Amino acid sequence: MDTPFSTLIRTASHAQHTEAETSTFMSDLLGGALGVDAYARYTEQLWFVYRALEDAAERLADDPVAGPFIRPELLRVPELERDLAHLRGADWRETVSALPATRVYADRVAHCAASWPGGYVAHHYTRYLGDLSGGQIIRDKAERTWGFARKGDGVRFYVFEGVGNPAAFKRSYRELLDGIGVDELEKQRVVAECKRAFALNTDVFRALGEEFRPAA
């Protein structure tokens, strides 16, 4: 009962988190077995998910549950769009497409954003804290594998210029989770949605893994 909510949500979703980050697609991508086109396709999918997250940010800014988590220094859509212009060319909007699994994921985020602030927080947590942590590994690998400029176009999604001290920022974010203004039953619902978010992300990785396979 005395366990901080940030600890509870992290430990309860650990298995789903591990499954997502150790997916075959991500292992192949980070291991250099896939080409830059696979990385670009993954970036496309992120754009759809983050649009669902961030299209609701302004509307939720004053919400007592979700509002404290809306931080402008986290916003990723503008950076994703710069990356996609670099990866796919100036007309990238004409060719970008969401995988069916991505559409399901983005639709769930949009649903929570529209009707359930606690659920929105679950998706916000799973995405942004992951970007600040494991996302840096992806950035480093992408720079070294495909020659992107350090923290430049192609990997800007992973660069949080407004977050001067990521460790301190993550501590403050966890403090927000610990003080979230919901009761114990709602906290359990948020934890369950966090698990669902990781599962939806894993489904996207699985679909990408079917589309991109390492060369024999």
C-alpha positions as CSV (number, residue, x, y, z in Angstrom):
1,M,0.0,0.0,0.0
2,D,2.9,2.3,0.7
3,T,4.7,1.5,-2.6
4,P,5.0,4.7,-4.7
5,F,2.8,4.7,-7.7
6,S,5.8,5.3,-10.0
7,T,7.4,2.1,-8.7
8,L,4.2,0.1,-8.9
9,I,3.6,1.1,-12.6
10,R,7.2,0.3,-13.5
11,T,7.3,-3.1,-11.8
12,A,3.8,-4.2,-12.9
13,S,4.6,-3.5,-16.6
14,H,8.2,-4.9,-16.5
15,A,7.4,-8.1,-18.5
16,Q,5.5,-6.2,-21.2
17,H,8.3,-3.6,-21.4
18,T,11.0,-6.3,-21.8
19,E,9.0,-8.0,-24.5
20,A,8.7,-4.7,-26.4
21,E,12.3,-3.7,-26.2
22,T,13.6,-7.2,-27.1
23,S,11.4,-7.7,-30.1
24,T,12.9,-9.4,-33.1
25,F,12.5,-6.3,-35.2
26,M,14.2,-4.0,-32.7
27,S,17.0,-6.5,-32.2
28,D,17.6,-6.8,-35.9
29,L,17.4,-3.0,-36.3
30,L,19.9,-2.2,-33.5
31,G,22.1,-5.1,-34.6
32,G,22.6,-3.7,-38.0
33,A,20.8,-6.5,-39.8
34,L,18.2,-4.1,-41.4
35,G,18.7,-1.2,-43.7
36,V,17.8,2.5,-43.2
37,D,14.5,1.9,-44.9
38,A,13.4,-0.2,-41.9
39,Y,14.4,2.6,-39.6
40,A,12.5,5.1,-41.7
41,R,9.4,2.9,-41.7
42,Y,9.6,2.7,-37.9
43,T,9.9,6.5,-37.7
44,E,6.7,6.8,-39.8
45,Q,4.8,4.6,-37.3
46,L,6.0,6.8,-34.4
47,W,4.6,9.8,-36.2
48,F,1.1,8.4,-36.2
49,V,1.3,7.5,-32.5
50,Y,2.7,10.8,-31.4
51,R,0.2,12.8,-33.4
52,A,-2.5,11.0,-31.4
53,L,-0.7,11.9,-28.1
54,E,0.1,15.5,-28.9
55,D,-3.0,16.5,-30.8
56,A,-4.8,16.3,-27.4
57,A,-2.0,18.0,-25.4
58,E,-3.4,21.5,-25.5
59,R,-6.9,20.4,-24.7
60,L,-5.7,18.3,-21.7
61,A,-3.3,21.0,-20.3
62,D,-5.8,22.1,-17.7
63,D,-7.1,18.6,-16.8
64,P,-6.4,17.9,-13.1
65,V,-5.1,14.3,-13.9
66,A,-3.4,14.6,-17.2
67,G,-2.5,18.3,-17.2
68,P,0.6,18.1,-15.0
69,F,2.2,15.7,-17.4
70,I,1.8,18.0,-20.4
71,R,5.3,19.4,-20.8
72,P,6.2,21.4,-24.0
73,E,9.8,20.2,-23.8
74,L,8.6,16.7,-24.5
75,L,6.7,17.3,-27.7
76,R,8.0,15.1,-30.5
77,V,5.8,15.6,-33.6
78,P,7.8,18.6,-35.0
79,E,11.1,16.6,-34.6
80,L,9.6,13.5,-36.2
81,E,8.5,15.6,-39.1
82,R,12.0,16.9,-39.6
83,D,13.3,13.4,-39.4
84,L,10.8,12.2,-42.0
85,A,11.6,15.0,-44.4
86,H,15.3,13.9,-44.1
87,L,14.5,10.2,-44.5
88,R,11.7,10.3,-47.0
89,G,12.1,13.6,-48.8
90,A,10.0,16.8,-48.9
91,D,6.9,15.0,-50.1
92,W,6.9,12.4,-47.3
93,R,3.3,13.2,-46.3
94,E,2.2,11.8,-49.7
95,T,3.8,8.4,-49.1
96,V,3.7,7.8,-45.3
97,S,1.3,5.1,-44.2
98,A,0.3,3.5,-40.9
99,L,0.5,-0.2,-40.4
100,P,-2.8,-1.8,-39.2
101,A,-1.2,-2.4,-35.8
102,T,-0.1,1.3,-35.7
103,R,-3.6,2.4,-36.5
104,V,-5.0,0.3,-33.6
105,Y,-2.3,1.8,-31.3
106,A,-2.9,5.4,-32.3
107,D,-6.7,5.0,-32.1
108,R,-6.4,3.7,-28.6
109,V,-4.3,6.7,-27.6
110,A,-6.8,9.0,-29.2
111,H,-9.6,7.3,-27.4
112,C,-8.0,7.7,-24.0
113,A,-7.1,11.3,-24.8
114,A,-10.8,12.0,-25.6
115,S,-12.4,10.2,-22.7
116,W,-10.0,9.0,-20.0
117,P,-7.3,11.2,-18.7
118,G,-5.8,8.4,-16.6
119,G,-5.4,6.2,-19.6
120,Y,-3.8,9.1,-21.5
121,V,-1.2,9.3,-18.6
122,A,-0.5,5.6,-19.1
123,H,0.4,6.1,-22.7
124,H,2.2,9.3,-22.0
125,Y,4.4,7.6,-19.5
126,T,5.2,4.5,-21.6
127,R,6.2,6.7,-24.6
128,Y,8.1,9.7,-23.2
129,L,10.0,8.1,-20.4
130,G,11.1,5.3,-22.8
131,D,12.3,8.0,-25.3
132,L,14.4,9.6,-22.6
133,S,15.9,6.3,-21.7
134,G,16.2,3.5,-24.2
135,G,15.6,5.9,-27.1
136,Q,19.1,7.2,-26.6
137,I,20.5,3.8,-27.5
138,I,18.5,3.8,-30.7
139,R,19.8,7.3,-31.6
140,D,23.4,6.2,-31.0
141,K,23.0,3.1,-33.1
142,A,21.3,5.0,-35.9
143,E,24.1,7.6,-36.0
144,R,26.8,5.0,-36.2
145,T,25.0,2.6,-38.5
146,W,23.6,5.0,-41.1
147,G,25.8,8.0,-40.7
148,F,23.4,10.6,-39.4
149,A,24.9,13.7,-37.9
150,R,25.1,13.5,-34.2
151,K,21.7,14.7,-32.8
152,G,20.9,15.9,-36.3
153,D,18.2,15.3,-39.0
154,G,17.2,11.7,-39.0
155,V,17.5,11.3,-35.2
156,R,16.0,14.5,-33.9
157,F,13.1,12.5,-32.4
158,Y,15.5,11.2,-29.7
159,V,17.0,14.6,-28.9
160,F,15.2,16.5,-26.1
161,E,16.9,19.9,-26.3
162,G,14.5,21.3,-23.7
163,V,15.5,18.7,-21.1
164,G,18.8,19.8,-19.8
165,N,19.1,17.1,-17.2
166,P,17.3,13.9,-18.2
167,A,17.9,12.1,-14.9
168,A,16.4,15.0,-12.9
169,F,13.5,15.3,-15.4
170,K,12.7,11.6,-15.0
171,R,12.8,12.0,-11.2
172,S,10.3,14.9,-11.4
173,Y,8.1,12.9,-13.7
174,R,8.0,10.0,-11.3
175,E,7.1,12.4,-8.5
176,L,4.1,13.6,-10.7
177,L,3.1,9.9,-11.0
178,D,3.4,9.4,-7.2
179,G,1.1,12.4,-6.7
180,I,-1.4,11.6,-9.4
181,G,-4.9,12.7,-8.2
182,V,-6.8,9.4,-8.6
183,D,-7.9,6.7,-6.2
184,E,-6.4,3.2,-5.8
185,L,-8.9,1.6,-8.1
186,E,-8.1,4.1,-10.8
187,K,-4.4,3.6,-10.3
188,Q,-4.9,-0.1,-11.0
189,R,-6.8,0.8,-14.2
190,V,-3.9,3.1,-15.2
191,V,-1.4,0.2,-14.6
192,A,-3.5,-2.1,-16.8
193,E,-3.5,0.5,-19.6
194,C,0.2,0.9,-19.3
195,K,0.5,-2.9,-19.9
196,R,-1.8,-2.5,-22.9
197,A,0.3,0.3,-24.2
198,F,3.4,-1.8,-24.2
199,A,1.5,-4.7,-25.9
200,L,0.3,-2.3,-28.6
201,N,3.8,-1.2,-29.2
202,T,5.0,-4.8,-29.4
203,D,2.3,-5.5,-32.0
204,V,3.8,-2.7,-34.1
205,F,7.2,-4.2,-33.8
206,R,5.8,-7.6,-34.8
207,A,4.2,-6.1,-37.9
208,L,7.4,-4.3,-38.8
209,G,9.3,-7.6,-38.3
210,E,7.1,-9.2,-40.9
211,E,7.7,-6.4,-43.3
212,F,11.4,-6.3,-42.9
213,R,13.5,-9.4,-42.5
214,P,17.3,-9.6,-42.4
215,A,19.0,-10.5,-45.6
216,A,20.0,-14.2,-45.7
